[in-house]
Amino acid sequence: MSDTPGASAARRRLLLCVLTAALVLTGCAGDIGKTDPDPAGPADRDTGTPADANNQELHPRDSQPDHFTIAAAGDVLIHDNVIDQASALAEGDGYAFAPLMAGVRDLIAGADLALCALEVPIAPEGVEPVGYPAFAAPPELAEGLSEVGFHGCSTANNHAFDQGIDGQERTLEVLEAAGLGHAGTARTAQEADRPQLYTLDRGGREVTVAHVATTMVHNEAYPPPGQEPWRVTDVSAEALTDLAAQARQDGADVVVASVHWGEEYVHEPTEEQRSYGEALAAGGEVDAVFGAHSHTPQPVERLDGGPGGEGMWVVWSMGNFLSNQDEACCAAETATGTVVYASVEVDDDAAEIVALDWLPVTVARGPTDEEPHRGVWPLRELAEGGIPEEVELSERTVRNRWVRILEVMSDQRLRGEPPTPTGEDPTAEPRSD
């Protein structure tokens, strides 16, 4: 069910040519809001259905109670400049992170269940917040994530032990205090064996979504404790499949997996990623995979296999969400990321992910680390509707980021707008007794 790499590359090259021509014909950067960056796209690779900018075909029932969305976003990577600006935005002491994410709140809060990729530990008691290379985020970060609409986070990644066991445990305590679920790290072996469960009332019944997470990457300077490897999930595709299968036996209707994998600063999945993803799909227990670690967006695919042989959706990497990376420091694509939306249909007997689509986000950091950080913003809106003064990104920069992310992702499964909630917020079930 997946494209060949050659076909994907050819399609993206064609799309770039079309977009570039459109920009030139309309006056390039000066008239970017007047272009049509989402023409009728190529046929959907799985169904033969043309991609639709307004999602009239892909999402005809977003407002119906038997249909809901699960959103996932890229890396939350709290560098020093982000910490400094959150401190400046706070009224009095402390830190205010929600204002840095307010520009994309609709993209997160519009989903029925929203998951973040938290790639930093929370600072233990008595430790000053700090950014790279050994992250220690202020505890107010969890409250900020909750305020903009997240319900939980994956915590399995190569920075999980930047602050040792104290930081790893503090992270879970702070997330729980903010009402957020978590998957990927644990304080006990029993907790490690339990997925994070979320329950929603949809389609006239209770629907349970299980979230599992694992990492394939560790930092040599801050490794997991050798005597307690269960503190961070680092398992084979077969073992993650077993965890997903157990979740289904315990009542889960849908299982989504966050996987921290691959190579940094590249825009295509590595062979190792693809091999792992295909093994998960063959296991038939995971509905969708949300990839992270590259800090750059990577495409969406539907792999053969999945529950009932209907396919497994994967976004190889969602790139960055809130960070201090962009063209000035790193690969150009680090300035952007995706929020992906898994569309779930519910009936009396089952719940099934029927589509995975996306919207782009982009960061607006100062030209130097001494300049204020301006947070994360909806890239499609900036490209099509204009750039608010407070963003302080040039039209040329926005245009280049917009064209580049479409080249990487293609316009297949690009949403026209965020979804809207179809019911009450989910309940995050405790993983520990």
C-alpha positions in Angstrom: 0.0 0.0 0.0 3.0 2.3 0.2 4.6 4.3 -2.6 8.0 3.4 -4.0 10.7 5.9 -3.0 11.1 6.8 -6.7 7.5 7.6 -7.2 7.3 9.7 -4.0 10.3 11.7 -5.1 9.0 12.3 -8.6 5.7 13.4 -7.2 7.3 15.9 -4.9 9.5 17.3 -7.6 6.5 17.8 -9.8 4.6 19.5 -6.9 7.6 21.8 -6.3 7.7 22.9 -9.9 3.9 23.7 -9.9 4.2 25.6 -6.7 7.2 27.6 -7.8 5.6 28.5 -11.1 2.4 29.6 -9.2 4.5 31.8 -6.9 6.3 33.4 -9.8 3.1 34.1 -11.8 1.4 35.8 -8.8 4.3 38.0 -7.9 6.3 35.5 -5.8 6.7 36.4 -2.1 4.8 39.7 -2.4 1.5 37.9 -3.3 1.9 34.6 -1.5 -1.4 34.9 0.1 -3.1 35.0 -3.4 -1.6 31.8 -4.7 -3.3 28.4 -4.6 -0.7 26.2 -2.9 -3.1 23.3 -2.7 -4.3 22.5 -6.2 -6.1 19.3 -6.9 -3.5 16.8 -5.8 -2.4 13.5 -7.1 -4.5 10.5 -6.5 -4.5 9.1 -2.9 -1.9 6.3 -3.0 -4.2 3.9 -1.2 -7.7 4.6 -2.4 -7.4 6.4 -5.7 -9.3 9.3 -4.3 -8.0 12.8 -5.2 -6.6 14.8 -2.3 -9.0 17.6 -1.4 -7.9 20.9 0.1 -11.1 21.3 2.1 -11.3 17.7 3.2 -14.8 17.3 2.0 -14.1 13.7 0.9 -11.5 12.7 3.6 -13.4 14.2 6.5 -17.1 14.4 5.8 -18.1 13.5 9.4 -15.7 15.4 11.7 -18.7 16.8 13.6 -20.4 13.4 14.1 -20.2 11.6 17.4 -19.1 8.3 15.8 -16.0 9.9 14.3 -13.1 11.5 16.2 -9.5 12.6 15.7 -6.3 11.8 17.5 -3.6 14.5 17.0 0.1 14.1 17.5 2.8 16.8 17.2 6.5 16.9 16.8 9.3 17.5 19.3 8.9 19.8 22.3 12.5 20.8 22.7 12.9 23.5 25.2 16.2 25.3 24.4 17.5 28.2 26.5 15.9 30.9 24.4 12.5 29.3 24.8 13.0 29.1 28.6 14.1 32.7 28.7 11.1 33.9 26.7 8.7 31.8 28.9 10.2 33.5 31.9 9.7 37.0 30.3 6.1 36.2 29.5 5.2 35.1 33.1 3.5 37.5 35.4 5.9 37.6 38.3 8.0 34.5 39.1 7.8 31.3 37.0 7.3 30.5 33.4 4.5 30.9 30.9 4.7 28.5 27.9 1.1 28.6 26.7 1.6 32.0 25.0 4.4 30.6 22.9 2.0 27.9 21.6 -1.2 30.1 21.4 -0.8 30.6 17.7 -1.4 26.9 17.0 -3.9 26.2 19.8 -6.7 25.5 17.3 -4.6 22.8 15.7 -4.2 21.0 19.0 -7.4 21.8 20.9 -9.5 20.9 17.8 -8.6 17.2 18.2 -10.5 14.9 20.5 -7.2 13.4 21.9 -3.9 15.2 21.4 -0.4 13.8 22.1 2.9 15.6 22.3 6.5 14.3 21.9 8.1 15.6 25.0 11.9 15.4 24.4 13.0 17.0 27.6 12.9 16.0 31.2 11.4 18.3 33.8 14.0 19.8 36.1 14.2 17.9 39.5 13.6 19.9 42.6 16.5 22.4 43.2 17.8 22.2 39.6 17.7 25.4 37.5 16.0 25.0 34.1 18.5 24.8 31.2 18.5 23.9 27.6 20.9 21.9 25.4 22.9 19.7 25.8 21.4 18.4 29.1 17.9 19.6 29.1 15.9 20.5 32.3 12.6 22.1 31.5 10.6 24.2 34.0 7.6 22.2 35.5 5.3 24.9 34.2 5.9 23.4 30.7 3.4 20.6 31.5 0.7 23.2 32.5 1.3 25.1 29.3 1.0 21.9 27.2 -2.3 21.1 28.9 -3.6 24.7 28.4 -3.2 24.6 24.6 -5.0 21.2 24.4 -2.7 18.3 24.8 -3.9 15.3 26.8 -0.7 13.4 27.1 2.9 12.9 25.8 5.4 10.3 24.8 8.5 10.5 27.0 10.7 7.7 25.5 13.7 9.5 23.8 17.4 10.1 23.9 17.0 12.9 26.4 14.9 11.0 28.9 17.8 10.8 31.4 19.5 14.1 30.9 18.7 14.7 34.6 19.1 11.1 35.7 16.5 9.1 37.5 15.4 12.2 39.5 14.5 14.0 36.3 12.8 11.0 34.8 10.6 10.5 37.8 9.9 14.2 38.2 8.7 14.4 34.6 6.0 11.8 35.2 4.9 13.4 38.5 4.6 16.9 36.9 2.7 15.5 33.8 0.3 13.7 36.1 -0.2 16.8 38.2 -1.2 18.7 35.1 -3.7 16.0 34.1 -1.6 14.6 31.3 -1.0 11.0 30.4 2.4 9.6 29.5 3.9 6.7 27.7 7.5 5.5 27.2 9.1 5.8 30.6 8.2 4.4 34.0 9.0 4.4 37.7 8.4 0.7 38.3 8.6 -2.4 36.2 4.8 -2.8 36.7 4.2 0.7 35.3 6.4 -0.1 32.3 4.2 -3.0 31.3 1.1 -0.8 31.2 0.2 1.3 28.2 -1.4 4.7 28.7 -5.1 4.3 28.2 -7.5 7.1 27.2 -11.3 6.7 27.3 -13.8 8.7 25.2 -17.6 8.4 24.8 -18.2 8.3 21.1 -20.6 6.4 18.8 -22.9 5.7 21.8 -20.3 3.7 23.7 -17.0 4.0 25.5 -13.9 3.9 23.2 -10.5 3.2 24.6 -7.3 4.4 22.9 -4.0 2.9 24.0 -0.8 4.8 23.6 2.5 3.0 23.7 6.0 4.5 23.1 9.6 3.4 22.6 12.9 4.8 21.6 15.7 3.4 19.4 18.1 6.2 20.3 20.1 7.0 23.5 22.7 9.6 24.4 26.0 8.0 25.5 26.5 10.9 28.0 23.2 10.3 29.7 22.3 6.6 29.3 19.4 4.8 31.0 20.3 3.0 34.3 21.7 -0.4 33.4 20.2 -2.1 36.5 16.7 -0.8 35.7 16.3 -0.8 31.9 12.5 -0.8 32.2 12.7 2.9 33.1 12.6 3.7 29.4 11.0 1.5 26.8 13.6 0.4 24.2 12.1 -2.7 22.6 12.0 -4.6 19.3 9.0 -4.2 17.0 7.9 -7.7 18.1 8.0 -6.7 21.8 6.1 -3.4 21.1 3.5 -5.5 19.1 3.1 -7.7 22.2 2.5 -4.7 24.3 -0.1 -3.5 21.8 -1.7 -6.9 21.8 -2.0 -7.0 25.6 -3.6 -3.5 25.5 -6.2 -4.9 23.1 -6.8 -7.9 25.3 -7.3 -5.4 28.2 -10.0 -3.5 26.2 -8.3 -1.1 23.9 -10.2 -0.4 20.6 -7.3 1.5 19.0 -3.5 1.4 19.6 -1.2 4.2 18.6 2.6 4.1 19.0 5.1 6.9 19.4 8.6 5.7 18.1 11.8 7.8 18.6 14.0 6.6 15.8 16.0 7.4 12.7 18.7 10.0 11.9 18.7 13.6 12.7 18.3 16.4 10.1 17.2 14.1 7.2 13.8 14.2 5.4 13.3 10.6 4.4 13.1 7.5 6.7 16.2 5.4 7.1 16.3 1.7 6.3 16.2 1.0 10.0 13.0 3.1 10.5 11.4 1.4 7.5 12.3 -2.1 8.7 11.0 -1.4 12.2 7.8 0.2 10.8 7.1 -2.7 8.5 7.6 -5.2 11.3 5.1 -3.3 13.4 2.6 -3.3 10.5 3.1 -7.0 10.0 2.4 -7.6 13.7 -1.2 -6.5 13.0 -1.8 -4.8 16.4 -0.8 -1.1 15.9 -3.1 1.2 14.1 -0.8 4.2 13.6 2.8 5.2 14.4 3.9 8.8 15.2 7.6 9.1 14.5 10.1 11.6 16.0 13.8 12.4 16.5 14.9 13.7 13.1 13.8 17.3 14.0 12.7 17.5 10.3 9.3 16.5 8.8 9.2 13.1 7.0 6.3 11.8 4.9 3.1 10.0 5.8 2.5 6.4 4.4 0.1 3.5 4.8 2.0 0.2 5.1 0.7 -3.2 4.3 -0.5 -5.1 7.4 -2.0 -3.5 10.4 -5.1 -4.6 12.3 -7.2 -6.9 10.2 -4.8 -6.5 7.3 -6.3 -3.1 6.6 -3.0 -1.3 6.7 -1.0 0.7 9.3 -0.6 4.4 9.1 2.8 6.0 9.9 4.3 9.4 9.9 8.0 8.8 9.8 8.7 12.0 11.6 6.7 15.0 12.7 9.7 17.3 12.9 9.8 20.0 15.5 6.9 21.6 17.4 8.3 24.1 19.9 12.1 24.5 19.7 14.8 27.1 19.0 15.9 25.5 15.7 15.7 26.9 12.2 17.8 27.8 9.2 20.1 30.0 11.3 21.5 27.1 13.3 20.5 23.9 11.6 19.0 22.2 8.6 16.4 24.5 7.1 13.6 21.9 7.7 14.1 22.1 11.5 12.1 25.3 11.4 8.9 23.3 10.5 6.9 20.4 11.8 3.6 18.7 11.3 0.6 18.1 13.4 -0.9 14.8 12.2 -4.5 13.8 12.6 -5.6 10.2 12.8 -9.3 10.0 11.9 -11.1 7.2 13.8 -14.5 5.8 12.8 -16.5 4.0 15.5 -19.3 1.5 15.3 -20.9 -0.9 17.7 -18.2 -3.5 17.4 -15.0 -1.7 16.5 -13.0 1.5 16.1 -10.7 2.0 13.1 -8.3 4.6 11.9 -9.3 5.4 8.4 -7.0 8.3 7.5 -3.9 10.1 8.6 -3.4 13.7 7.4 -1.6 16.8 8.6 -1.1 20.5 8.9 2.2 22.3 9.1 3.6 24.5 11.9 6.7 26.7 12.0 8.8 28.3 14.7 9.6 32.0 14.8 12.7 32.5 16.8 14.8 35.7 17.0 17.7 36.2 14.6 20.1 35.7 17.5 19.8 33.9 20.8 19.5 37.3 22.5 16.3 38.1 20.6 12.8 37.1 22.0 11.5 33.8 20.9 8.1 34.2 19.2 6.8 30.7 19.5 5.2 28.3 17.0 2.7 29.3 14.3 0.4 27.6 11.7 2.5 27.7 8.5 -0.4 27.2 6.1 -2.2 30.2 7.6 1.0 32.4 7.3 1.5 31.3 3.7 -2.1 31.8 2.6 -3.5 34.5 4.9 -0.7 36.8 5.7 1.9 37.1 8.5 1.0 38.9 11.8 3.3 41.6 12.9 4.3 39.7 16.0 5.6 36.8 14.1 8.4 38.8 12.5 9.1 36.3 9.7 9.7 37.6 6.2 7.4 36.7 3.3 10.3 35.1 1.6 11.1 32.9 4.7 7.5 31.8 5.0 7.3 31.1 1.3 10.5 29.0 1.3 9.3 27.0 4.4 5.9 26.4 2.9 7.2 25.2 -0.5 9.8 23.0 1.2 7.5 21.2 3.5 5.1 20.5 0.6 8.1 19.2 -1.3 8.9 16.8 1.6 5.4 15.8 2.5 3.6 16.3 -0.8 0.1 17.8 -0.6 -1.5 14.4 -0.2 -3.4 14.3 3.0 -2.8 18.0 3.7 -5.8 19.3 5.6 -7.6 22.5 4.8 -8.2 23.3 8.4 -8.0 21.7 11.9 -10.8 19.4 13.1 -13.3 20.3 15.8 -13.9 18.2 18.9 -16.8 15.7 18.7 -17.5 15.3 22.4 -16.1 15.7 25.9 -12.4 15.5 26.6 -10.9 12.0 27.1 -10.0 10.6 30.5 -6.4 9.6 31.0 -6.3 6.4 33.1 -3.5 6.1 35.6 -0.6 3.8 34.7 0.5 3.4 38.3 -1.5 2.0 41.3 
